[in-house]
Amino acid sequence: MGSVRMSSLGLVAAAIVLGGSTRLAAEEPSKPKRLCVDRREINMIKALDDRHAFAKLSANRHYLFTLDKTCQEFHLARKVAISEGTGRVCADGLTLLSFEVSTVGPMRCRIEGIDAVPDEAAARELIESRRPPE
């Protein structure tokens, strides 16, 4: 009789623990899917301002790259490209965008975000929508 009681208590405890962990897992927000693009498909990258670049890819696809906050003078960038050593460009803070500024020379900035956009105008609108009100 004592072992039946202990078994019942064990089952109740397990149900409480498992039920609680299932509920916690359901309440956690799902992580957004990390967006990456194949470096070989990039046809052109253009600076839009100090924190954003517009990229044209094959098959008429376009992306807005958001750079880290420490990136300076990017709006004056020439020869914008993805730094060597990576086949995929991801919004992970590890992929580097390299460029030249005539007054400074070669520079690099980290890509922190990537958004698919229909065209350059939509990329500029997205930038404006994210600006904090003054």
N, C-alpha and C positions, 0 to 999 in steps of 0.2 A: 504494500500500500504506500509506503514511504517513497519508493522509487517512482511510482506513478505520479505522485504529487511533485516530486523533483523534476520529472520529465515535463509535466504540464507547465511548471514555472519556467523551465528552460525554453519551452516553445513560446510562451508568452513574452519572455524577455527577448528572444530572437525576433519575434514579430514586431515588437516595439522598436528594436534597433534597426532592423531592415526597413520597416515602414518609415522611420525617421530619416534614414539615409536616402531612401528613394524620393521622399518629399524634398529633401535638400537638393538633390541632383536635378529635380524638375524645376525648382525655383531659380537655379543658377542660370544667368543668361548665356545663350550659346555664343561661342566665339565667332566673330565674323570671319568669313573665308578669306584667306590671304591671297591677294591678287598679285600675280606675277606675269611677266611677258617675256617672250623669247628674244634675246638680244639680236639675233640674226634677222628678225623681222622688222626691226626699227629702220625706217628710211630717213627720218629727219627728227632732230630735237631742236626746239627754239625756246629761248628765254622769254618769259612773259613779264616777270618782275624778279625781285631778289629771292623769292621763295617758291616760284613755280616755273615749270617747263612744260611745253606742249610737245607731244611726240606723235608723229604719224607712223603707222605701221602698215604692212602689206594688208591687202584685202579691205582697204578703206576703213581701218580701225584707228581710233585716236584715243590718247590718254593724257591726263593731267598728272604730272609728277609734282609732289609737294616736297620741298627740300627742308633740311633742318634750319632752326632759327639762327644758327651762327653763320649761315651762308651770306656773304657780303659781296656786293658789286656784281651779282649774277646777271642783273639787267643789262650789263655791258658785255656780256659773254660772247666770245667767238669760239668757233670750233668745239661746240658742245658734243660730248660723246659719253658713253658709258665706259668707266675705267676698265682696264684690262683685267682678266682673271675671272670673269663671271659670264656664264652662258645665259643665266636668267636674271631678269631685273625684277626685284621684289620690294614690297613696301615693308622692309624689315629693319631699316636703319643701318644695314651692312653694305648695301650696294651704293657705289660712289658714282657721281656724275662728274666728269672732268671737263674743264673749259679753260680758255685763256682770257685774260683781261689785259688790254694793251699797256696799262700803267703798272700792273702788278706782275703779270706773267701767268704761268700755269697754276690752277687752283682746283680743288675738289670739294664737293658737298655731298652729304648723305641724303639718300632718298628715303623719306619717312612715310610717304603715302602715294598711292596710285589710284586714280579714279578713271573709269571708262567714260568718255564723253563723245557726243556725236560729231563735234567740230570745234574749231578754235573759239568761236563766239560763245558756245556753251561752256567751254573751259573758263573763259573770262567771267561769265555770269556766275559760275560756281565759286570762283575766287571772291567775287564781290559779295555773294551771299554768306560767305564765311567770315568776312571782316567784322570785327566787333564794332558796335555803334560808337560814334565819337561823342 
